[in-house]
Amino acid sequence: MKKLPSTLPNMILSLGIICLIIAGILALVNVATKDTIAQAETKAKVEAIKEIVPAFDNNPYEEQDTVALESEPRPLIVYPAMQGEQLVGYAIETYTDAGFAGLIEIMVGFDMESQIVGFKVLKHEETPGLGAKIQEWFTSPAPNGDLIRDVRGVDMSKVSPLKVTKDGGKVDAITAATISSRAFIDAIERAYRVYQSLIGEGSPIAQATESSCALPEREVIDSLFNTMLPAYRLVDKAKSGATDDGTPWLTQSYGTNDMSQTTGLLVVTTSDNDYEGRCLPMLVCFDNSGALTAFAIADVNATGKLLSISRNYGGNPESATAKPSKSSLIGKKVTASSLKLREDGGAIDAVTGSTVSSRAILQGIARAQRIFVEASANESTK
């Protein structure tokens, strides 16, 4: 093969070909390792959850949800830990942008008594030997009883807000790494605010406002429940309240007709606004495991279109033997994050030409699911 003369164009051509070959190799390596890296990150999170919450027998990673706090730029991922039917804690994936090198991502675990069970640093770029000592430093004993260093077992309800000693607090900062220590505290406090919102104490997701929506009359609730779940009956007194945004709710346990056991919870609440700007009263039922068993729009003035959208997702059954649609959510353990349309980054298709109403119904179910989780948590702490 004839050697190319060493001219400037030939040198540029050769260099260009080499760069293309290298870029191609890097692209292939990226494609080949992308799934492996993602699997490694997922595995690291799953292992972290096991270490930082009380013992559980569910799959918190698969049941993850997101919580967006007011004024926060991004939502936090929450992993609920269950033991049987009892909620025993939360692992919360939190972050801070206040690190010496910027972003630090941490997983923090809480029990149901506001105590930090543990934490795991997931990602950071802090200085080796200084800020990088976060995991080691904040799991080691403090030099005296007046200071906080090992945050495991700390009851946040008694010590929040945490501050380093230089700022007048009790947290013993990492030697020569006060900025990283402040960042760690910032991430912990952010996770704690989400935890508070989950258990219904402080740090609301939104300021409470008076809702213009009303729940259906008792007769409507009883009649519709009997249509939805004819093999069951409501078995105890209803409890009522309002969410942080002022939306009213009512809950009542249900069980088998022979009263042999309590099998689930009815949640009565309202959807977000439909295409006509109305909030829709809804009945949503969950079994004790958290699976959706039935739901319905409880508005006597609901149009045929709205009822058709509801039935598309398995609601407002025309009869107990009606064949479920392919889009039915019945029997699934739904969460707020799973109840999203494709247009909103989820996996559920909107009913053609009815995106707004489809979204409203799904958000109503999501609101009911959050109420169900909170009600279950409150029962487990009694």
N, C-alpha and C positions, 0 to 999 in steps of 0.2 A: 504494500500500500504506500502510495506516494506521500511523503511528509509535506504538510502544509507549510508554506513560507511564513516566517515570523514577522508578519505584518500586524499593524494595529487592529484592522478589521477582523483578522483571523484570531487574534488573541481575545478580542471582545466576544467573538462567536464561541470560542472554546470555553471561556469563562461562563457565558450564558448557558451553554449546554450542561456544564458541571453544576451550576446553580439549580437548573431545572431537575436534574437527576437527584440532587440532594433534597430539594423541596418535595419531590415525589416520594423519596424514601421516608422523609419525616411525616408526610401525610399518611403513608401506609402504616407507619409505627403508631401514629395517633389513632387511626381507625382500629388497629389491632389491640391497642391497650385501653381504649376508651371504656369499653364494658368492664374490663378488669378493674380499672380505677374506680368506676362507679360501684362495682360490687364490693370493693375493699372499703369504700366510704360507708356504704350501707352496713357492712359487717361491723365496722368500728362503732357505728351508732347503736346497733343492736346490742353489742357487747357492753357499751357504756350504760345503756338503759338497765341491763342486768345488774350492774355494779352500784347504781345510785338510787334505786327505789326499793321499798320493801318487797319481799317475795311475792310473785304474782304467777298466775297460771293462764293468763290470756296472751295475746300477741300485741303489745302496745304499738309496735312499729306499724302493723297493718291497720290499727285503729287510730292512727295519728290524725290530728286536726290542727287548724291554725287559729290563732287569736290575734286580732289587731287592736292594740290599745290606742286610745285617743292621743293624737299628737305624735305618735311614733311613726317613723318613716317606713317600717316594714313589719309584717306580722311575725309572730313567733310560732314555732311548731310545738305542739303539745302531744305527749304520748301518755295515755291513761293506763295505770297499772291496776289490774283487778285480781282479786282472790275469790274465786267463785263468782258470786253476784255482788261482792263488796268492793267498792273503790278504795284502794289502799294508798294511792299516791299518784304523783305526776312526775314525769321527766319532761323538762322544758328546754328546748334548744334555743339558747339566748346568744346575745352578741354584744359587742361594744366597738365603737370606732375610736375610742379614746386611748388605745394602746400606744406605746412609744413608737411602734412601727405601723400603727393603724389598726386594722380589723383583728379582733380576737373572737373566736366562736367557742362557746362552752355549753355543755349539757349539764343542767342542774336538776337534782332529784329532791322532791319534797314528800313527806308523809302527809297524813290528813290532820296533823296537829301543828302545821306551819314550821316544822323542823326540816332543816337541810339534811338529807340522808347522805348525800355525796355529790360530787361533781366530776366532770371529765373535760379537760381542754381538748377540743376537736381540731382547732386550727389557730395558728399564730405565727408571727414573724418577729417576735421579741428577741432582744439581745441574748445570745447563749450565755448562761452563767448568771444572768441578772433577771430580766423579765421572763425569761424562759423557765424560771424556777417556780412559776405559779402553782403547778400541780403538786410539787414537792413541799413548797413553803406553807401553803394553806391546808395541808393535811398533817402538819407537824405541831407538837405542843408549843404553847406560848411560854415565854420565859417567866411569867408570873400570872397569877389568877386575875389580875385587873385587865389583862389584855386578851384580845381575840386573835388567834392565828388559825388554828384548825377549825374550819367552819362547819365540819360535820357535827350534827347534833345541836347546832345553834337554832334557837327558836326565833324566827324572824319577826314574829308578832311582838316580841319583847325588845328586840335590838334594832329593828329597822327605823330610820335609815342608817346603814353602816357608814362609818367614816374612818379614815386612817388617823393615827394619833396626831400627825402634823396638822390635820384639819379639825382637831378637837374631839375626835372619836376614840374608839378603843381598839381598832384593828391595827395590829402590828404589821407595818408594811415591810415588803422585801427590802433588805439592805441594799441601798444604792439603786433601787428600782421603784420609787414611790409612784411614778406615772403609771407603770404597769399594774401596781397594786390598786391604784384608784380605778383603773380600767376594769380590773377584775370585779371590784365592788359594784361598779356601774352595771356590769352584765348580770351580777347576782340580783341586784335591786330590780332590774328590768324583768327578770324571770319571776321575782316575787310579786311584782305588780300583776303579772298575768295569772299567777297562782291565786292571788286575792280575787281577781275577777271570776275565776273558775268556781271558787267556793262561795262567792257572793259577798265578799267583804272588801270594801274599799276599792280604789283604783278601777272605777267602772270603765267599761269599754266605751260608753258614751254617757253624756249627762242625762239624768233622768228627766223626762218630759211627760206631760199629760197626754195620754193617747186618746184619739177620737174614736177608736175602735171599741166595740163592745162584744162581750161573749154572748152566745145564744142563750135563750131561756132554758131553764132546767128541763122542761117537758121536751124541748127539741133535742137536748143532749141525750136524754134517756131513750127517746124514740130512735134516734139515729144510731146510737150505740147498739141497740138491739138488732138493727138492720145490718150493721157492719159485722158484728160478732154474735150471731144468735145462739151459739153454743156456750156463751159466757154471760156473766152478770156482774154488775158493779157491786162491790162487797164492803166498802167502808165509807166513812164520811169524806166529802170532798175538801180539799185544801185549796186556798186561792192566794194570789199575790200579783206582783207586777215585775217585769224585767227591768233592767237598768234604763232602758229607753222608754219606759212607761207602758209597755204592752201588757195587757192583763193576761193572766193564765189561771187555770184550774186543773188540779190533778185528782185522780181517784183510782184506787186499785180495782182490778177486776179478777175474777176467778171462774172456776167451773160452776156450772149450774147446780151441782150437788153440794157446792160449798166445801169440797174436800181440800182445795188448795187455792192459794192466790197465785195467779200466773203472769200478771202483767200490770201495766199502768196506762190509764187513759190521760192524755194531756189535751186540754182545750185551750187554744190560743188563737192568734190571728196571723194571716199572711201579711207580707208587704203589699204595696199597692199593685192592683192589676192594671190592665190596659185602660180601664175607665177611671183610674185613680182611687179605687176603693180598696180598703183592706178587708180581707175575707175571713170570717170566723171559721176555724177548722177544728175537727176532732182527729187526733193522731194517737194510735195505740202501739205500744211496744210490749214485747214479752219480757220476762225477767232477765233474759240474756242481752237485751238491747236491740233485738231484731224487730223491724217494723212489721206489725201484724195487720194493720188496717188504718185507713185514714179517709176523711171525707170533708168536703166543703159544707159547712153547716149554715148556709144562707138560703132561706126559702125563696129569695129573689134571684138566685144564681141562674144565669142563662144556660141554655143547652150547650153553648160553646164551652163555657167554663166547666160544666160537668163532663163534657167530652175530653177536655184536657186532663181533668182529674183522673178519669177512667184510664186514660192512656198510661198513667203511671201507677195504676192499680187501685185508685181510690174510688169512692162513691159507687160501690158494687151494686149492680141492679138486682143481683140475687146472690146468695151464699155459694151457689154452684157455678156462677159465671166464670168462664174461662179467662185466666189472666192474660193481659197483652204481653207482647214481647218486651215492652219497655217497663213492665211492672217492677216496682221497688219492694213489693211485699215479700217478706221473708229474709230481707237483707239487713245487715247491721250498717245502717247509714250513719254518716257524720256530716258536719257542715261542709267539710272539704270535698266529700264525695257527691254532694247534692248541688253540683254546679253544671250549667249548660256549657256546651262546647264554646259558645261565644264568650264565656267568662273564664275559659281555661280549664273547664271540667271535661267530663266524658259523656254527658247526657244530652241527647238530641232534643231540641225544642219542638213542640208541635208546630207543623208548618203554618206560618202566618200568625203565630201566637207566642212569640218569644217573651214578651213582657208578662203575660199571664202565666206562661210555663215557669218563668223565673219566680214569680210571686208564690206559686204553689210550692215549689221546691224550697224556697226560703222559709215558708211557713212550717214545712216539715222539719227543716234544719233548726228553726227556733224551738219547736217542740222537743227535738232530740236534746238540745242543750238543757232545756227545763227538766227532761227525764234524767239526764246525767246528774244535775244538781240535786234533784229530789232523791235519787238513789244514794248520793254521797251523804246527804243530810240524814237519811235513814240509817246509814251504816255507822254514823258517829254517835247515835243515841245509845 
